[in-house]
Amino acid sequence: MDTKNNQSTDKSAPAANDIPVEVLTKTQPLVTVTFSECETLRGIKDMPLYLANTVFFEADEKQMADFVAAGREGAPYLMTFYRLDYTMDGKEQQRIGMFDIGSGDGTIVDNIRHDAEYYRNNKKHQDSLSRLGAETKEKANAKLDFDAQVLVPFLERHCDFARDEAHAISELMGIYEKAGGQPSETDTPRIAHLESVVEHAGRCRELLNTTGFANLLEHPSPFFAALDAEARDAETAIKDGEIKYATGADFWKDAAASHGRDEAHIICGNYLAAQLQSAQPDTEKQFCRELFTAMYEDSLQSVNPVKLVYPYDFKTADDLLQGSLYHNSRKQSTECAKAIDETINKSCYEPNYYNLDLAAMKVIHDYGFERVNMVLARNIHDYDGRFSTANKQWARGYDVTSSVSPVAKAFNGAVMNAHPILIDSFTNHTKKLYQDLGAERHALPGVQETGTNVKGYDIVRSVQFDNDRGFAIGLNPHAVNQFVCWQFTAEQAADGTVARDFYWGNYFDEAADAALNYTARVISHMDGTDIKEVRRTYNSEHTDMFSGDTLQPLTKITGSTPQENKPLNRADEKPSVLKQIREARSAPKPVPKPKQEQEFDAKSKKKNQPDL
């Protein structure tokens, strides 16, 4: 009798304690904490790596948040030593590691990667190795290269197998529990697939431990075939009922007119979510696409801080007293990853069929293109053959896994659990939406602007809020620092014209640096308030330089004359109050005159006074 078929037709419900622990722990890397100043981590012994990753990440996040909440008093980091037991090339191996809980490294795998990349590229460390001799340096760097290029991909693949296995077992138990131990015939294909996932994970794990990546098996089940919704036969995706509105844009306009913009976004977002779990004909897909486009274009006229990714690392944010903004953005990225997972699962309306195009629209509407793109890039791995070459190349452009990236650690927790083939297909739909809507033109909040010149700088982009405050980016190719980010105050005159007073400028040599400062100041200004962007429209004929992933200066400026683009006289600009105080304190004090000169001046002054 075929063992696999016998298992798939067995209707008896497995109890939780009937599933052996070895199913999750056999042959996979295990973590043991040998010492820790963090109470949460003490006592961990032989914990599967993929679970330990989660525990360490949560402890790391909590320590950073507690340190900030305590006014940055006390110990910023909690020292932790751990032992990692694993099998590679058929041999049992051990690795002793140190993790500073509260440093923002995230997971154990991320900690190993960051340490390897940091010490490999740190000049001071490399100079120290050079003093120890060429042979010692070569061995030390070979160990760092091994960690970054061999061990990290090896551990990440193990975590992938463990997650697939754990989720399959959890869903199997759910099916049996829901059916009261007697699943129906319709559950049989799903049960067979989940059993094959468990079997596949176990076999691949053993192959990975003995022969490496070369001989890993393809997924044995056809469950993930035919994922692209656009390639399905239209006859299998017919939906009953008629559409009330002629186009999705009409639906949006009516909802916005009847309920207001904010409420309309909720209503239309719920409509997109409702379409995920059913087959959609081409007419309904087109309707949803038109609806999403109308919602996206409307959202461009109002800044949503949830959709803005905080641009600096934690150290810079802490120096700017913006640590809470960093943590909020990091939390949003983690929630975005979970939302993508959940939406992908909900879009499966029958086995083998997913509405991934609608799923992409729903998540992008909630979290924005920038955050969704960076979360996807964080989860596309070069070593994994289940991701397409095109998507791997696309993900490298976001650089969210390198230790030198300022936002890399902010995405450590943005780990997705969906199957890589599903993530790859979801990424294809996201990229297509991004391209079709020209979203690169709206990489920064606010609107493109021309025709305003301030102290030799042309204002090229600005955002204004309903509290009469705003921020702007200026460009002067003839200045020492070509770019400036100003804050401004807007005042409306009796004749209806609006005058803006620009102040508190930060100057930069690169467009990218000005864009980062602009984004951070917008997020900081909106934090904890209910202020909203004022809707404005500027008619522009030139390309917005602050769009897309690569920000380059304009070679030609329109809207101003060459004479206006003269070098900036910094003396004309009003300094901040803090700067004025510092300058006053550091200003040289007048040297007092000798006592004899003072007496002589007093007598002369009295002698020259007229008699009253």
C-alpha positions in Angstrom: 0.0 0.0 0.0 1.2 3.5 -0.8 2.1 5.2 2.5 1.5 8.7 1.2 -1.9 7.9 -0.1 -2.8 6.0 3.0 -1.9 9.1 5.1 -3.9 11.5 2.8 -7.1 9.4 3.2 -6.9 8.9 6.9 -9.7 11.0 8.5 -8.6 10.6 12.1 -7.7 13.9 13.8 -4.1 14.2 15.1 -4.0 15.6 18.6 -1.4 18.3 19.3 0.7 16.0 21.5 0.6 13.3 18.8 2.9 15.4 16.5 6.5 14.5 17.6 8.8 17.4 18.5 11.4 16.0 16.1 9.2 17.1 13.2 10.2 20.7 13.9 13.6 20.2 15.4 15.2 17.2 13.6 18.4 18.1 11.7 17.8 21.9 11.8 20.0 24.5 13.5 19.4 24.9 17.2 20.1 27.8 19.5 21.2 27.7 23.2 21.7 30.9 25.2 24.8 30.4 27.4 24.7 33.9 29.1 22.3 36.9 28.9 21.7 40.1 30.7 18.2 39.9 29.1 15.8 38.1 31.3 13.6 37.0 28.4 16.4 35.0 26.8 17.7 33.2 29.8 17.1 29.5 29.8 16.7 29.1 26.1 18.1 25.6 25.1 18.0 23.8 21.8 15.4 26.2 20.4 14.9 25.9 16.6 16.7 28.8 14.8 13.6 30.1 13.1 11.8 30.4 16.5 14.9 31.9 18.2 15.1 34.5 15.4 11.6 35.7 16.5 12.4 35.7 20.2 15.7 37.6 19.7 14.0 40.1 17.4 11.2 40.9 19.9 13.7 41.2 22.8 15.9 43.6 20.7 12.9 45.8 19.8 11.7 45.9 23.4 15.1 46.9 24.7 15.4 49.8 22.2 11.9 51.0 23.0 12.5 50.7 26.8 15.8 52.6 26.6 14.2 55.5 24.7 11.2 55.6 27.1 13.5 55.8 30.1 15.1 59.0 28.8 18.1 57.1 27.5 19.2 56.3 31.0 20.6 53.0 32.1 22.3 50.3 29.9 21.5 50.8 26.2 22.5 47.2 25.4 22.1 43.8 27.1 24.9 41.4 26.4 24.0 37.9 25.3 26.1 34.9 24.3 24.6 32.0 22.4 25.7 28.8 20.8 24.4 27.7 17.4 24.5 24.0 16.7 24.1 22.9 13.0 25.2 20.3 10.5 27.0 21.3 7.3 28.7 19.0 4.8 27.6 16.1 7.0 29.6 17.3 10.0 28.2 18.7 13.2 29.3 22.3 13.8 29.1 24.9 16.5 29.3 28.7 16.4 29.6 30.9 19.5 28.1 34.3 18.9 27.5 37.5 20.9 24.4 39.6 20.4 23.9 43.1 22.0 20.2 43.2 22.7 19.0 46.7 21.9 21.5 47.3 19.1 18.9 47.0 16.4 20.4 43.9 14.8 17.1 42.1 14.8 17.4 38.3 14.3 20.3 36.0 15.0 20.9 35.6 11.2 20.9 39.3 10.7 23.4 39.7 13.6 25.8 37.2 11.9 25.4 39.0 8.6 25.9 42.5 10.0 29.0 41.5 12.0 30.6 39.9 9.0 30.0 42.8 6.7 31.0 45.4 9.3 34.3 43.9 10.3 35.1 43.0 6.7 34.7 46.6 5.6 35.9 48.4 8.8 39.3 50.0 8.1 40.4 50.1 11.7 39.7 46.4 12.2 41.5 45.6 8.9 44.5 47.7 10.0 44.6 45.8 13.3 44.7 42.5 11.4 47.5 43.7 9.2 49.7 44.3 12.2 49.2 40.7 13.2 50.6 39.5 9.8 49.3 38.7 6.4 48.5 35.0 7.2 46.4 36.0 10.2 44.5 38.6 8.3 43.8 36.2 5.4 42.4 33.6 7.8 40.3 36.2 9.7 38.8 37.6 6.5 38.2 34.1 5.1 36.1 33.4 8.2 34.1 36.7 7.7 33.5 35.9 4.1 32.4 32.4 5.0 29.8 33.8 7.5 28.4 36.3 5.0 28.5 34.2 1.8 28.0 30.6 3.0 26.7 30.4 6.6 24.0 33.2 6.3 22.3 31.8 3.1 22.6 28.3 4.7 20.8 29.4 7.8 18.2 31.4 5.9 17.3 28.4 3.8 16.9 26.3 6.9 14.5 28.9 8.3 12.5 28.8 5.1 12.1 25.0 5.4 11.2 25.3 9.1 8.5 27.9 8.4 7.0 26.0 5.6 6.9 22.9 7.7 5.5 24.6 10.8 2.7 26.4 8.9 1.8 23.2 7.0 1.5 21.2 10.3 -0.5 24.1 11.9 -3.0 24.2 8.9 -3.3 20.4 8.9 -4.3 20.5 12.6 -6.7 23.3 11.8 -8.4 21.3 9.1 -8.9 18.2 11.3 -10.1 20.3 14.2 -12.6 22.3 12.2 -13.9 19.1 10.7 -14.2 17.4 14.1 -11.8 14.7 13.0 -13.6 13.8 9.8 -12.5 16.0 6.9 -14.7 16.0 3.8 -13.6 14.8 0.4 -13.0 18.5 -0.7 -10.3 18.7 1.9 -8.4 15.7 0.6 -6.3 17.6 -2.1 -5.4 20.3 0.5 -4.4 17.6 3.1 -2.3 15.8 0.5 -0.5 19.0 -0.4 0.2 20.0 3.2 1.6 16.5 3.9 3.9 16.8 0.9 5.1 20.2 2.2 6.1 18.5 5.5 7.8 15.7 3.6 9.6 18.0 1.2 10.9 20.2 4.0 12.4 17.2 5.9 14.0 15.8 2.8 15.5 19.1 1.7 16.8 19.8 5.2 18.8 16.6 5.2 20.1 17.3 1.7 21.1 20.8 2.7 23.0 19.5 5.7 24.9 16.9 3.6 25.4 18.1 0.1 24.5 21.8 0.3 22.3 23.8 -2.2 23.2 21.9 -5.3 20.8 18.9 -4.9 17.8 20.5 -3.3 14.5 19.2 -4.6 11.8 21.1 -6.4 8.5 21.4 -4.6 6.7 18.0 -5.2 3.2 19.4 -5.2 1.5 21.2 -8.2 -0.2 23.4 -5.6 1.7 26.6 -6.6 1.2 26.1 -10.3 -0.6 28.7 -12.5 -0.4 31.5 -10.1 -0.6 34.4 -12.6 -4.3 35.4 -12.5 -4.0 37.1 -15.9 -3.1 33.8 -17.6 -6.0 31.8 -16.3 -8.8 30.7 -18.5 -11.6 33.3 -18.3 -14.2 30.6 -18.2 -13.0 29.5 -14.7 -13.3 33.1 -13.4 -16.9 34.1 -14.1 -18.6 36.0 -11.3 -22.3 36.4 -10.9 -23.9 39.8 -10.6 -23.6 43.1 -12.3 -21.4 46.2 -11.5 -23.3 49.1 -10.3 -21.1 51.8 -11.8 -19.8 52.1 -15.3 -16.2 52.5 -14.2 -14.2 52.2 -10.9 -13.5 55.9 -11.2 -17.2 56.6 -11.0 -17.5 54.4 -7.9 -14.7 56.5 -6.3 -16.2 59.8 -7.2 -19.7 58.9 -5.8 -18.2 57.5 -2.6 -16.1 60.6 -2.1 -19.0 62.9 -2.8 -21.4 61.0 -0.5 -19.1 60.2 2.4 -16.0 62.4 2.1 -12.5 61.5 1.0 -11.3 59.8 4.2 -14.4 57.6 4.5 -14.4 56.9 0.8 -10.9 55.4 1.1 -12.1 53.0 3.8 -15.2 52.0 1.8 -13.3 51.4 -1.4 -10.5 49.7 0.3 -13.0 47.3 1.9 -14.5 46.7 -1.6 -11.1 45.6 -2.9 -10.6 43.3 0.0 -14.0 41.7 -0.6 -13.1 40.8 -4.2 -10.0 38.9 -3.1 -11.8 35.6 -2.2 -13.7 35.0 -5.4 -13.0 34.5 -9.0 -13.1 37.7 -11.0 -14.0 38.1 -14.7 -12.0 40.5 -16.8 -14.7 43.3 -16.5 -14.5 43.2 -12.7 -10.7 43.2 -12.7 -10.7 46.3 -14.9 -13.3 47.9 -12.6 -11.0 47.3 -9.6 -8.0 48.6 -11.5 -9.8 51.8 -12.3 -10.9 52.1 -8.7 -7.4 51.6 -7.4 -6.0 54.2 -9.8 -8.6 56.8 -8.7 -7.8 56.1 -5.1 -4.1 56.3 -5.6 -4.2 59.6 -7.5 -6.4 61.1 -4.8 -4.0 59.9 -2.0 -1.1 61.8 -3.7 -2.8 65.0 -2.7 -2.6 64.2 1.0 0.5 63.0 2.9 0.0 59.8 4.9 2.9 59.4 7.4 2.2 55.6 7.5 3.3 55.4 3.9 6.5 57.3 4.4 9.6 55.3 5.3 11.8 57.1 7.9 15.1 57.6 6.0 17.8 57.5 8.6 19.4 54.8 10.8 18.7 54.6 14.5 22.0 56.4 15.5 21.2 59.4 13.3 17.6 59.4 14.4 18.7 59.4 18.1 21.0 62.3 17.5 18.1 64.2 16.0 15.9 63.2 18.9 13.7 61.3 16.4 14.2 57.8 17.8 10.5 57.3 18.2 10.0 58.1 14.4 12.5 55.4 13.6 10.8 52.8 15.7 7.3 53.8 14.4 8.6 53.3 10.8 10.2 50.0 11.7 7.0 48.8 13.3 5.0 49.8 10.2 7.4 47.8 8.0 7.0 44.7 10.1 3.2 45.1 10.0 3.4 45.6 6.2 5.1 42.2 5.8 2.4 40.6 7.9 -0.3 42.3 5.9 1.2 41.0 2.6 1.2 37.5 4.0 -2.4 37.7 5.2 -3.6 39.3 1.9 -1.9 36.7 -0.2 -3.6 34.0 1.9 -7.0 35.7 1.6 -6.6 36.0 -2.2 -6.6 32.2 -2.6 -10.3 31.7 -3.7 -9.8 28.1 -4.6 -6.8 25.7 -4.6 -4.1 26.8 -7.1 -5.8 30.1 -7.9 -4.9 33.5 -6.4 -6.1 37.1 -7.0 -2.5 38.4 -6.5 -3.2 41.5 -8.7 -6.0 42.6 -6.3 -3.9 41.6 -3.3 -1.1 44.0 -4.5 -3.6 46.8 -4.9 -5.0 46.3 -1.4 -1.6 46.3 0.4 -0.3 49.2 -1.7 -3.4 51.3 -0.8 -2.8 50.6 2.9 1.0 51.0 3.1 2.2 52.8 -0.1 4.5 51.8 -2.9 7.8 52.7 -1.1 7.2 50.6 2.0 5.8 47.6 0.1 8.6 47.6 -2.4 11.3 47.7 0.3 9.5 44.9 2.3 9.4 42.7 -0.9 13.1 43.5 -1.6 13.9 42.4 1.9 12.4 39.0 1.3 13.8 38.3 -2.2 17.0 36.3 -1.7 19.8 35.8 -4.3 20.4 32.3 -3.3 16.8 31.1 -3.7 16.1 29.8 -7.2 12.4 30.2 -6.7 12.7 33.9 -7.3 13.1 35.2 -10.9 16.4 36.7 -12.0 14.6 40.0 -12.9 13.1 40.3 -9.4 16.5 39.6 -7.7 18.1 42.3 -9.8 15.2 44.7 -8.9 15.5 43.9 -5.2 19.2 44.7 -5.2 18.4 48.3 -6.1 16.7 48.9 -2.7 19.7 47.7 -0.7 17.7 46.8 2.4 19.9 43.8 3.5 23.4 45.4 3.3 24.9 46.5 6.7 25.9 49.8 5.1 22.4 50.8 4.2 20.9 53.3 6.6 17.5 51.6 6.6 18.6 48.0 6.6 18.1 47.3 10.3 14.7 49.0 10.2 13.5 46.1 7.9 15.0 43.3 10.0 11.5 42.4 11.3 9.8 42.6 7.9 10.1 38.9 7.3 7.4 37.2 5.2 6.2 33.7 5.6 4.4 33.3 2.2 5.9 30.8 -0.3 8.6 32.3 -2.4 6.8 31.6 -5.6 3.8 33.6 -4.3 6.1 36.4 -3.2 7.7 36.4 -6.6 4.3 36.6 -8.4 3.1 39.3 -6.0 6.2 41.3 -6.8 5.5 41.1 -10.5 2.1 42.6 -10.0 3.5 45.3 -7.7 6.2 46.3 -10.2 3.6 46.5 -13.0 1.4 48.8 -11.0 4.3 51.0 -10.1 5.3 51.3 -13.7 1.8 51.8 -15.2 0.9 54.5 -12.7 4.3 56.3 -13.0 4.7 56.1 -9.2 8.4 57.1 -9.5 7.2 60.6 -10.0 5.8 60.7 -6.5 8.7 59.4 -4.5 8.5 62.4 -2.2 5.5 64.0 -0.4 4.1 67.3 -1.7 4.0 68.6 -5.3 6.4 69.6 -8.0 6.8 73.4 -8.2 8.3 76.0 -10.6 8.5 79.8 -10.8 9.6 80.6 -7.2 13.1 81.7 -6.5 14.4 82.3 -3.0 17.9 83.7 -2.4 19.1 82.3 -5.7 17.5 78.9 -5.2 14.6 77.6 -7.4 11.9 75.9 -5.4 11.5 72.5 -7.1 9.2 70.6 -4.6 7.2 71.7 -1.6 4.5 70.5 0.8 2.2 72.7 2.8 0.0 71.8 5.8 -3.3 73.3 7.1 -1.4 74.9 10.0 0.2 77.3 7.5 3.6 75.5 7.8 5.5 73.6 5.1 8.8 72.4 3.7 10.5 73.0 0.4 13.5 71.8 -1.6 15.5 74.4 -3.5 18.1 74.1 -6.2 20.9 76.5 -7.2 23.5 74.8 -9.5 25.9 77.8 -9.0 25.9 77.7 -5.2 28.6 76.0 -3.1 25.9 73.7 -1.8 23.5 73.1 -4.7 20.5 71.9 -2.6 18.6 73.3 0.4 15.7 72.1 2.4 13.7 75.0 4.0 10.8 75.2 6.4 8.4 78.0 5.5 5.3 79.8 6.9 2.5 80.7 4.6 0.4 83.8 5.1 -2.6 84.8 3.0 -3.1 88.5 2.3 -6.4 90.3 2.0 -6.3 90.1 -1.8 -6.1 86.3 -1.6 -2.4 86.0 -2.5 -0.2 83.7 -0.4 3.2 84.9 0.8 5.8 82.3 2.1 8.6 83.1 4.5 11.4 80.6 4.1 13.8 79.9 7.1 15.8 77.1 8.9 17.6 75.9 5.8 19.7 72.7 5.7 22.2 72.7 2.8 23.5 69.7 0.9 25.8 68.8 -2.0 23.6 65.9 -3.2 19.9 65.7 -4.2 19.5 62.4 -2.3 20.6 64.0 0.9 18.2 66.9 0.5 15.4 64.4 -0.2 16.2 62.4 3.0 16.1 65.6 5.1 12.9 66.7 3.5 11.2 63.4 4.2 12.4 63.2 7.8 11.2 66.8 8.5 7.8 66.1 7.1 7.4 62.9 9.2 8.6 64.8 12.3 6.2 67.7 11.7 3.2 65.4 11.3 4.1 63.1 14.2 1.4 63.0 16.9 -0.8 65.6 15.2 -3.9 65.6 13.0 -2.6 68.2 10.5 -3.3 67.5 6.9 -1.6 68.6 3.6 -3.2 71.5 1.8 -4.2 70.5 -1.7 -2.3 72.4 -4.3 -1.6 71.9 -8.0 1.3 73.3 -9.9 1.5 73.4 -13.7 5.0 72.1 -14.7 6.6 71.2 -17.9 9.9 69.8 -16.7 10.7 66.5 -15.2 10.7 66.3 -11.4 14.3 65.7 -10.3 13.2 64.4 -7.0 11.5 61.2 -8.3 12.5 57.6 -8.6 15.1 55.7 -6.7 18.1 57.7 -8.1 17.9 61.4 -7.6 20.0 63.5 -10.0 20.3 67.3 -10.3 18.8 69.1 -13.2 21.1 70.4 -15.8 18.7 73.1 -16.9 16.5 75.3 -14.8 13.3 76.7 -16.0 11.2 79.5 -14.4 14.2 81.7 -13.4 16.8 83.8 -15.1 20.5 83.0 -15.0 21.1 86.2 -13.1 18.9 85.0 -10.3 21.0 81.9 -9.9 23.9 83.7 -8.2 25.9 82.3 -5.3 24.0 82.6 -2.1 25.1 85.2 0.5 24.6 83.3 3.7 24.6 86.6 5.6 21.2 87.4 4.1 19.5 84.4 5.7 18.1 84.6 9.2 19.7 82.0 11.5 17.8 79.8 13.9 17.3 81.0 17.5 19.5 78.3 18.8 22.3 79.3 16.4 22.0 83.0 17.4 22.3 82.0 21.1 25.4 79.9 20.4 27.0 82.7 18.3 26.3 85.2 21.1 27.9 82.9 23.7 31.0 82.3 21.6 31.4 86.0 20.5 34.6 87.6 21.7 34.1 89.8 24.8 35.4 93.5 24.6 38.7 94.0 26.4 38.3 96.4 29.4 40.5 99.5 29.4 43.1 100.1 32.0 41.9 101.9 35.1 43.8 105.1 34.4 42.3 105.4 30.9 38.8 104.9 32.4 39.4 107.7 34.9 40.7 110.0 32.2 37.7 109.3 29.9 35.3 110.1 32.8 37.0 113.4 33.5 37.0 114.4 29.8 33.3 113.5 29.5 32.4 115.6 32.6 34.5 118.6 31.4 32.8 118.6 28.0 29.3 118.6 29.4 27.5 122.0 29.1 26.5 123.9 32.2 22.8 123.7 33.0 
